[in-house]
Amino acid sequence: MKNHHRINTVIFLCMWLLSYSCFSHNNVKKTLLIISDPNSSVHISYINEFKHQISNYESFSLIYENSNTIKLSNYNTTDYIISIGTTSANKVLKHKPKAAVLFTFIPDQLIYNSISKRNNTNYYSISITQPAFRVLRLSELISHNRKIGLTLGPKTSNYINEFKKLAPSLNAELVIKDYKNFSEPTDAMRESLRESSLYIATYDSEILNRHSSKWLLYMAYKMNRPVIGYSNAYTKSGAVASLFSTPQQFAKQGAKWLIDMTVGTKMKRNTYPKYFTVSINKRVQHVLRMKNVTADWVELKLVEMEREPGDENQ
């Protein structure tokens, strides 16, 4: 009788394990990560961090594809798609997949002109641009100067409007020069620098490239004007500070999006980076006699300013 009971127990356990295995297999979510350049250090860092972030979850099956070689069938046989970079985003938009898509590492202009206007309920995005309120708060924390220069470029009209809305509440006066009113974009930058006490460089490939960025920092140095940039390279090249998100931080936010989506959390369609990094050039800070603050301190203060109720454990 005891042996019969044991046999029944073993059979029950086997059936339970088998059913659990089938259930787990059926609930594995196929997730497609689409990159533009498999040899890029940015994409490699993103993928490695993404894998780390979801390593404790067994319900995801990750597939990595190059945007230039991906098969059309892969767009239609996946549950979630995460696109990394502008090139990948344009390829995904072209094929119109039915799966939920997260576009990351993309400029605001692509979000406004392509993603938002298509009104696809399965499209989500994380801009490469830092939110205006975060940049303005940064300027407040590192400098007493509240007369802030900006250059309006062909790809930053919506972004500049955010600065306009927020400036009064932060006691900041904006000096905005439209590139269209000058023969060269650099002329607009020069006038904005001349009339302001601090300049914020905004991401716009039409007016800020490698050459014009060097010119901007050189002119700022000649005028003793601090510049806030949007990459660590800016800080190293002479900006007093920069605000940006690393590939690892984008990957962390992307992984959180994927996890939240699978449990039915209501998500915002278009968002700015949640995680960010501040870098400060101490030499420029000293030469321009600005506030003697550290990057770690500024990051901590920015996080505190943005923290919402319930975020204490995040």
FIROTI-503978 format. One record per residue (C-alpha): x, y, z; residue number from 1. Coordinates in steps of 0.001 Angstrom, whole numbers. Example, Ala and Ser with C-alpha at 12.3 -4.5 7.8 and 13.67 -1.06 7.14 Angstrom:
<recs>
        xx        yy        zz     k
     12300     -4500      7800     1
     13670     -1060      7140     2
</recs>
This chain:
<recs>
        xx        yy        zz     k
         0         0         0     1
      2846      2318       882     2
      4583      1529     -2414     3
      1379      2236     -4308     4
      1105      5595     -2543     5
      4720      6409     -3426     6
      4154      5517     -7061     7
      1123      7822     -7212     8
      3122     10590     -5596     9
      5974     10206     -8095    10
      3528     10170    -11002    11
      1844     13309     -9671    12
      5184     15106     -9303    13
      6257     14115    -12794    14
      2987     15341    -14272    15
      3263     18608    -12312    16
      6825     19185    -13470    17
      5868     18388    -17042    18
      2917     20757    -16975    19
      5057     23456    -15355    20
      7704     22973    -18031    21
      5123     23313    -20788    22
      3587     26337    -19100    23
      6994     28017    -18760    24
      7886     27218    -22349    25
      4607     28627    -23644    26
      5107     31821    -21657    27
      8659     32535    -22790    28
      8628     35921    -24476    29
     10673     36188    -27643    30
     12488     39521    -27515    31
     14324     40945    -30507    32
     17182     43414    -29972    33
     17999     45224    -33215    34
     21346     47018    -33495    35
     22962     49025    -36273    36
     26579     48012    -35751    37
     27463     44741    -33960    38
     31070     45930    -33591    39
     30173     49227    -31931    40
     31326     49542    -28326    41
     28081     51389    -27577    42
     25929     48506    -28784    43
     28117     45876    -27130    44
     27881     47717    -23795    45
     24119     48042    -24201    46
     23605     44349    -24910    47
     25877     43169    -22081    48
     24076     45349    -19549    49
     20665     44364    -20895    50
     21507     40682    -20484    51
     22682     41364    -16940    52
     19500     43237    -16037    53
     17204     40373    -17079    54
     19514     37526    -16020    55
     17206     36602    -13134    56
     14190     36265    -15417    57
     13716     32978    -17255    58
     10701     34127    -19261    59
     12675     35931    -21983    60
     14315     34542    -25082    61
     16733     37148    -26459    62
     17647     37365    -30128    63
     20164     39861    -31480    64
     19914     41067    -35058    65
     21773     43505    -37268    66
     19320     46006    -38764    67
     20966     45534    -42174    68
     20602     41747    -42331    69
     17490     40948    -40305    70
     14873     38798    -42028    71
     11376     40159    -42438    72
      9915     37053    -40800    73
     11671     37902    -37529    74
      9569     41057    -37199    75
      6380     39001    -37256    76
      7367     36129    -34954    77
      8440     38040    -31874    78
      6656     39397    -28799    79
      8808     42463    -28148    80
     11280     44490    -30178    81
     13922     46850    -28807    82
     15619     49051    -31385    83
     18975     50646    -30554    84
     19954     53756    -32512    85
     18519     55837    -35348    86
     19429     53487    -38202    87
     17712     50565    -36493    88
     14677     52697    -35683    89
     14179     53715    -39304    90
     14393     50085    -40430    91
     11805     49001    -37857    92
      9450     51856    -38761    93
      9648     50798    -42394    94
      8446     47246    -41659    95
      5627     48250    -39248    96
      5800     45265    -36853    97
      2784     44311    -34771    98
      4874     43529    -31685    99
      5401     46102    -28944   100
      8453     48155    -29938   101
     10782     50245    -27776   102
     12923     52731    -29709   103
     16019     53775    -27741   104
     19047     55977    -28342   105
     17162     58221    -30773   106
     16894     62031    -31092   107
     13724     63957    -30261   108
     13159     64879    -33880   109
     12648     61244    -34904   110
     10154     60798    -32064   111
      8159     63906    -32995   112
      8237     63416    -36762   113
      7930     59651    -37134   114
      7050     57705    -34011   115
      4480     59974    -32346   116
      2747     60986    -35588   117
      2137     57379    -36621   118
        -6     56995    -33504   119
       798     53293    -33221   120
      -295     52075    -29806   121
      2523     49498    -29790   122
      5300     52106    -30209   123
      7323     53370    -27244   124
     10483     55465    -27157   125
     13323     56712    -24967   126
     14957     59850    -26316   127
     18717     60325    -26281   128
     18072     63908    -25128   129
     17975     64853    -21449   130
     14764     66591    -20294   131
     14911     70396    -20235   132
     14029     70606    -16541   133
     16997     68383    -15679   134
     19389     70497    -17735   135
     18091     73728    -16204   136
     18388     72254    -12716   137
     21954     71266    -13514   138
     22780     74837    -14566   139
     21298     76054    -11285   140
     23391     73631     -9223   141
     26731     74408    -10856   142
     26415     78123    -11554   143
     25021     81383    -10200   144
     24466     82510    -13790   145
     20814     82509    -14783   146
     21047     84190    -18192   147
     21190     81117    -20386   148
     22062     81006    -24059   149
     20549     78533    -26535   150
     20653     78153    -30309   151
     17481     77119    -32085   152
     18318     74609    -34805   153
     16180     72764    -37371   154
     15810     69729    -35085   155
     15301     71378    -31688   156
     12144     73519    -31924   157
     10054     71253    -29661   158
     12931     70864    -27225   159
     13590     74620    -27025   160
      9885     75160    -26327   161
     10278     73041    -23190   162
     13010     75394    -21983   163
     10715     78368    -22633   164
      7930     76845    -20536   165
     10182     76002    -17596   166
     12515     79012    -17474   167
     10173     81437    -15594   168
      9557     79001    -12726   169
     13329     78519    -12311   170
     14162     82238    -12507   171
     16169     81690    -15672   172
     16342     84180    -18525   173
     16803     82598    -21931   174
     18772     84091    -24793   175
     17633     82123    -27863   176
     19088     82750    -31301   177
     17461     81108    -34324   178
     20005     79783    -36815   179
     17705     80833    -39688   180
     18309     84503    -38861   181
     22050     84189    -39499   182
     24168     83337    -42512   183
     25879     80552    -40556   184
     24748     78554    -37489   185
     28037     79480    -35798   186
     27033     83155    -36013   187
     23862     82359    -34058   188
     25937     80543    -31446   189
     28338     83483    -31157   190
     25522     85953    -30512   191
     23888     83646    -28004   192
     27217     83285    -26189   193
     27832     87028    -26243   194
     24466     87953    -24719   195
     24299     85202    -22083   196
     26307     84221    -19018   197
     26022     80442    -19531   198
     25422     78445    -22710   199
     23596     75120    -23097   200
     24558     73003    -26115   201
     21577     71053    -27447   202
     21696     67918    -29583   203
     21186     68968    -33205   204
     23390     67358    -35838   205
     22472     70061    -38353   206
     24247     72809    -36408   207
     26512     70997    -33955   208
     29048     68672    -35502   209
     32645     67904    -34555   210
     33949     71094    -36157   211
     31310     73512    -34863   212
     31469     71996    -31371   213
     35192     72746    -31199   214
     34493     76252    -32438   215
     31756     76732    -29828   216
     34031     75697    -26960   217
     36858     77887    -28274   218
     34586     80951    -28465   219
     33182     80218    -25022   220
     36728     80056    -23663   221
     37608     83417    -25267   222
     34460     85002    -23769   223
     34792     83289    -20371   224
     31408     81652    -20803   225
     30688     78257    -19233   226
     29112     75658    -21522   227
     26932     72711    -20522   228
     27244     69835    -22980   229
     25444     66567    -23664   230
     28331     64067    -23643   231
     31429     63334    -21619   232
     33501     64324    -24658   233
     32181     67871    -24273   234
     33391     68023    -20692   235
     36821     66714    -21629   236
     37034     69247    -24457   237
     36259     72279    -22298   238
     32615     72368    -21211   239
     32242     73019    -17497   240
     29777     70123    -17232   241
     27737     67667    -19264   242
     24576     65699    -18682   243
     24113     62409    -20522   244
     23079     58772    -20235   245
     25479     55887    -20844   246
     24663     52815    -22967   247
     24433     50825    -19733   248
     21875     53264    -18324   249
     19774     53090    -21498   250
     19957     49290    -21306   251
     18810     49343    -17681   252
     15785     51439    -18616   253
     15100     49244    -21638   254
     15185     46104    -19495   255
     12823     47691    -16982   256
     10428     48539    -19819   257
     10457     44917    -20980   258
      9829     43544    -17493   259
      7049     46066    -16806   260
      5387     45308    -20143   261
      5172     41596    -19388   262
      3351     42208    -16105   263
       898     44668    -17630   264
      2240     47918    -16182   265
       827     50957    -17957   266
      3715     52643    -19769   267
      4230     56138    -21144   268
      4592     56230    -24916   269
      7508     58642    -25147   270
      9952     59246    -22311   271
     13291     60829    -21540   272
     16177     58914    -19972   273
     15454     57943    -16374   274
     19067     57213    -15440   275
     21796     59746    -16148   276
     25390     60767    -15509   277
     26984     64145    -14784   278
     30598     64967    -15593   279
     32389     68135    -14457   280
     35594     69760    -15665   281
     37238     70921    -12442   282
     39832     73027    -14269   283
     37197     75031    -16143   284
     35135     75259    -12966   285
     38112     76819    -11150   286
     39144     79173    -13973   287
     35603     80559    -14328   288
     35195     80812    -10533   289
     32058     78746    -10514   290
     30531     76760     -7665   291
     32961     74164     -6346   292
     30693     71130     -6587   293
     31381     67516     -7521   294
     29654     65435    -10176   295
     28499     62917     -7546   296
     26903     65666     -5468   297
     25126     67163     -8474   298
     23803     63746     -9550   299
     22486     63106     -6047   300
     20742     66497     -5910   301
     19155     65979     -9325   302
     17858     62553     -8307   303
     16391     64054     -5115   304
     14699     66842     -7092   305
     13072     64341     -9455   306
     12153     61668     -6945   307
      8457     60999     -6686   308
      6547     59375     -3794   309
      7159     55643     -3874   310
     10561     55956     -5574   311
     12580     55676     -2357   312
     13691     52097     -3073   313
     14623     52695     -6707   314
</recs>
